[in-house]
Amino acid sequence: MMQGILGKKIGMTRMFLGEGKAVSVTVVQAGPCLVVQKKTGPQEGSAYQLGFLEAKPKSMTKPLQGHFKKNGLGPLAHLKEFLAGPEKTYQVGEEIRVDIFTIGEKVKVQGTSKGKGFAGVVKRWGFSGGPATHGCTSHRVPGSIGASAYPSRVIKGKKMPGQMGNRRVTVRNLSVVDIRPEENLLILKGAVPGSRNNLLAIFKQ
């Protein structure tokens, strides 16, 4: 069985579970993905390259166009490798759909978080800031960032102002609430990284 699939975040809503409890859920368009390449050699294990979403040939390089043409496929916008179990083999051009998951299963989701631009330490790390009183000149500054005598430098990993968001984020242990194969929809409990239409990689755990 394929261990993952590519998808696109549609948005968030809420669902009522059987006991009447309302939960926040994320709707993901998971697949369909096409098997672009088989990588089943002794050094590669049982891995497959999946492609997701059609693309225009002009939007990609000549080597990529040749890669798709060699396998008899049209150009696809996104490519990613996934492992597969030994119980089933897949052929190039075969379609991987959302029904590889089951309701109640735990998955992990990788995506790029929303970019928030340059942020200070109060917004980025939750620093409390200085006193909001007359005469204070350090309302939102980080304060001292190092020692003067030893080690006479700023320690690596010090929480500082900088780029916030726009990085690769993995969220684990999300439950599959519902699956709608006819619409290629996967409904997950909780939030996943990124904004609407963000590319996601969903893995079995």
C-alpha positions, 0 to 999 in steps of 0.5 A: 500500500502506498504510504502517502499522497500529495494534496491541496488545502481547500479550507477549514470548517467544522463537523459534528461527530456522532455524539453531537460534538463539533470539531474543527476540520480541514478539507484537503483535496488529496490526489488523484496522483499519477505514478511517474517513476518506479524506484524499486532497486536494492538501494532505493527500496520500494519508492515511487515518484508521484505527480499531482496537478496538471501543468503547462509544458511551457512552465517547466524545464526541458529535462522535466518535459523529457522525464514525463514524455519518457513515461508517456505522461502529460506534465504535472506541476508537483513531484514527490517520492513516497514509500510503498509496502511490499504487499502491492506494486504499482505501474507507471501511469497508475492512479493513486487516490484518497481511498488509501486512507481509512476513517479513524487513521492517524496521518502526518501532514507536511506543508509550508506555513504562512509567511508573516514577514519580518517580525520582532521578538514579541510577535515571533517568540512571545516575549513580554516586552518592557514596562508600558510606563512613562520613561521606559524606552524598551517596550518591545525590545529583546533586552540583553542578547549576550555576555560581555566577558564570556563567551563574548558573543551571541549564542547560537539559537538565540531567539531574535527578530527575523523572518516569521513563517514561510518554512516547512512544518510537519503536523503529526497525529491528525485523525481522518474524520471522513473520506469522500472518494468521489470528490477526492476529499480527505477531511482531517481533524484540526489544522494543517500548515499554510493557506488555502491552495497550499501544497501538502504531503500526507503520510500514513503513520 
